[in-house]
Amino acid sequence: MKIRNQRDFGAGIMYIVIGLFFAIIARQYQYGTAAKMGPGYFPFWLGILMAAIGLLVLVRSFSATAAIEAIPKFNWRIIAQITGAVVLYGLLLPRMGFLVAVVVLVFVAASASKEFTWKGTAINAAFLVTFTYSVFVVGLKLQFPLLPVFLQQ
């Protein structure tokens, strides 16, 4: 058998490995039943579902109707930039506050894309700040410093 779609093959392997990893880790927690779920029940079945989807994607990568697609060269700069954006968010959150940290996260991560535009990224940042503020601060009542330390009382 020949792998026709290397991207789907790689994605299938990744889904299977991650799904099985979470299913195995979830088995260390109390499982429970469908009627009375324990803390391991949902992650276990989610991991199994992810592994099953991975198997489906993997099998389809061999089919004659699969598009012939090679895995592109791995771009370490983009991975480093996106990872750096998340690290920068973690460093900025306590000092500069939630609002500034989210905006910086969005702009640094978005600049890794070839499709980066200032206008689109600003709209995305405004939406993400509004959404995350609504969910985490208003909805879940989590305590984050919202503004930079020097602007607080």
Beta strands, then each sheet from edge to edge (+ up, - down):
end
